[in-house]
Amino acid sequence: MSEPTSTPRLTVTVGPVAHGGHCVARHDGRVIFVRHAIPGETVEIALTEHDADAKFWRADVTRVVEGSPDRVSHFWPEADALRAGARGASPIGGAEFGHISRPGQLKLKTDVVREQLERLGGVPTERLNELFAAGVEDVDSSGTQAQQAGLGWRTRVGFAVTPSGKLGMHAHRSHTVLPISEMPLALPAVDELRLWELDFTGIDRVEVAAPANGSGVLVLLAPAHGLSEKAAGHAVNRIARALAALETPPSVARWNPENSAIEVVSGRGWVKETTADHEFRVTGDGFWQIHRNAPKVLTDAALGFLLEGGYLNDGADVADLYAGAGLFTAPLADAVGSDGSVLSVEGSPGTSRDARKNLHASEQVEILQGRVEKILGTQSRASQSAAGQRRRFDAVVLDPPRAGAGKVVVRALVATQPQAIAYVSCDPAAFARDVKYFANAGWRLAKVRAFDLYPHTHHVETVALLVPAAAIAS
């Protein structure tokens, strides 16, 4: 990957937005994926990937010749492509839409969701006009002025470390780590740690979890590869001592990203997350929704679809697949009551242990750790009825990782013959591909909503209701 200073600069007119945080431009017949642009603009770009035999090139905007009405000053200097381009450098990643007004961001994300569902999902335009008229919804509209601007929402943040030991973040598609002095997308509790003032020599990665309920911050420190055990211990303990001097010190743990193992140095190795009705323990780097409003927004939408359709009621048999620490499992257990049952399936051993702790009092919940497709297909209590037949679910919540559920999981899930599936997705392309797999299996998209749970980035969260096609026809 070449730096902007070592490549020729071109002037292009920017075309439509594409999935992945860039727009499409063309130069002499060559497709160029341009980051930090807005459709319709004329901009100067610096090529960052431009192999002669490549099918397409990549570039960053370095100067705006004719700007869009939606262009605004970037709120974060380190992530501003124009300021970086002016000094021949690259911006950090993580806020690639920060130069676009908030209404403009919502429009572009709506265009991406629609395009993916039409092209990859095979959903007709007319059907999308009916299902997705609201477009991507803003979840911060009732917050403070800063929240309305899409700032201060992240409860989880990952950092890298520069060669000189400073806190930093990577440039896009680069191994280069650039120093930072703030993280405006994160909750104030993260910035209050003032991590950029510390010496992280000997540390490769830093993860911070700061629950929105203010119950205590956890800092995970991953020592550099190849460091001796003694040197790694010194590095971790040195940083823990510095953090202990803060007025409100965080918990600190040594962390191995490869197997998620943690060793508590001070405080505790987990954080307490809460919703309106439940409390959850999340250990180490265990998964939890990043946006402070995401737990409520997503549970209201997913369970709302199932409740409104009459698929979720007292005594129902339901499943929560890729269940994490139990965000959806807990309200599902409430909805089905003691006469119903909930199967919780999670692949991560640590997160599955958290789910057992969080749901130990819910006797109607069965928690299994393993691959979803394997568990759905095994001959166990989870997949068989008392009569020896494959277990059937009244409803399912499906919240797969970014790569999506995939054809094998869709096939295994359809075989359980649920009445409805509430699908929660953080990637429009993966979601659209899965919608197509469901369509090939005789299922259809009945409802869909999308939420901007990642302001100032290209990411968007989608919640959909999928039902057998015969149910729509009737």
Buried (B, 14 or more C-beta within 10 A) or exposed (E): BEBBEEBEBBEBBBBEBBBBBBBBBEBEEBBBBBBBBBBBBBBBBBBBBBEEEEEEBBBBBBBBEEBBEBBBEBBBEBBBBBBBBEEEBBBBBBBBBBBBBBEBBBBBBBBBBBBBBBEBBBBEEEBBEEBBEEBBBBBBEEBEEBBBBBBBBBBBBBBBBBEEBBBBBBBBEBEBBBBBBEBBBBBEBBBBBBBBEBBBBBBBBBBBBBBBBEEBBBBBBBBBEEBEEEBBBBBBBBBBEBBEEEEEBBBBBBBBBEEBEBEBBBBBBBBBBBBEEBEBBBBBBBBBBBBBBBBBBBBBBBBBBBBEBEBBBEEBBBBBBBBBBBBBBBBBBBBBEEEBBBBBBBBBEBBBBBBBEBBEEBEBBBBBBBEBBBBBBEEEEBBEEEEEEBBEBBBBBBBBEEEBBBBBBBBBBBBBEBBBBBBBBBBBBBBBBBBBBBBEBEBBBBBBBBBBBBBBBBBBBBBBBBBBBEBEEE
